[in-house]
Amino acid sequence: MPDSDLKRRYQWQCRRGLLEVDLVLNDYMERFFDQESEVRQLLFADLLAQQDAELFEWFTRRSQPQDLQLRDYVEHILTLRESAH
């Protein structure tokens, strides 16, 4: 699938039921996604497959993913957002 198609699909999937989750995902897509490695771009699909409630808990640092790769990726996204503000 061409990169532009993949990105459009991801952007659509960033539309979630919780505003806080929408903000984190959309901000990441707009500001950081294009500069990420292919591995991280593909890992984004795993993140998008998670339930909104779990994403909310992770993005507010109330809990962490059990999967270490996903845990590192969530931390990476949050660190990017914090350093940009």
C-alpha positions as CSV (number, residue, x, y, z in Angstrom):
1,M,0.0,0.0,0.0
2,P,1.5,3.4,-0.9
3,D,2.6,5.5,2.0
4,S,-0.1,8.2,1.4
5,D,-2.9,5.6,1.5
6,L,-1.5,4.1,4.7
7,K,-1.3,7.6,6.3
8,R,-4.9,8.4,5.3
9,R,-6.1,5.1,6.8
10,Y,-4.2,5.9,10.0
11,Q,-5.6,9.4,10.1
12,W,-9.1,8.0,9.8
13,Q,-8.4,5.5,12.6
14,C,-7.2,8.3,14.9
15,R,-10.8,9.4,15.2
16,R,-11.8,7.9,18.5
17,G,-14.5,8.2,21.1
18,L,-12.4,10.0,23.7
19,L,-11.2,13.6,23.1
20,E,-8.0,13.0,25.1
21,V,-7.1,10.0,22.9
22,D,-8.0,11.9,19.7
23,L,-5.7,14.8,20.7
24,V,-2.7,12.6,21.3
25,L,-3.1,10.5,18.2
26,N,-3.9,13.3,15.9
27,D,-1.1,15.5,17.2
28,Y,1.4,12.7,16.7
29,M,0.2,12.1,13.2
30,E,0.4,15.7,12.2
31,R,3.7,16.6,13.8
32,F,5.8,13.5,14.1
33,F,4.6,10.5,12.1
34,D,6.3,11.4,8.8
35,Q,9.7,11.7,10.4
36,E,9.4,8.3,12.2
37,S,11.2,5.1,11.1
38,E,9.2,2.6,9.0
39,V,9.2,0.3,12.1
40,R,7.5,2.9,14.2
41,Q,5.1,3.9,11.5
42,L,4.1,0.2,11.2
43,L,3.9,-0.1,15.0
44,F,1.3,2.7,14.9
45,A,-1.2,0.2,13.5
46,D,-0.8,-1.9,16.7
47,L,-1.4,1.2,18.8
48,L,-4.6,2.0,16.8
49,A,-5.9,-1.5,17.3
50,Q,-6.1,-0.9,21.1
51,Q,-9.3,0.0,22.9
52,D,-9.9,3.7,23.7
53,A,-10.0,3.1,27.4
54,E,-6.6,1.5,27.4
55,L,-5.2,4.3,25.2
56,F,-6.6,6.8,27.6
57,E,-5.0,5.1,30.6
58,W,-1.6,4.9,28.8
59,F,-1.7,8.5,27.5
60,T,-2.5,9.8,31.0
61,R,0.2,7.6,32.4
62,R,-2.2,5.8,34.7
63,S,-1.0,2.5,33.4
64,Q,1.3,1.1,30.7
65,P,1.0,-1.5,28.0
66,Q,2.0,-5.0,28.9
67,D,3.8,-5.4,25.6
68,L,7.3,-3.9,26.0
69,Q,7.5,-2.7,22.4
70,L,4.2,-1.0,22.6
71,R,5.1,0.4,26.1
72,D,8.3,2.0,24.6
73,Y,6.3,3.4,21.7
74,V,3.7,5.0,23.9
75,E,6.5,6.5,26.0
76,H,8.2,7.8,22.9
77,I,5.0,9.5,21.7
78,L,4.4,11.1,25.0
79,T,8.0,12.3,25.3
80,L,7.8,13.8,21.8
81,R,4.6,15.7,22.7
82,E,6.1,17.0,26.0
83,S,9.3,18.1,24.4
84,A,7.5,20.0,21.7
85,H,5.4,22.1,24.2
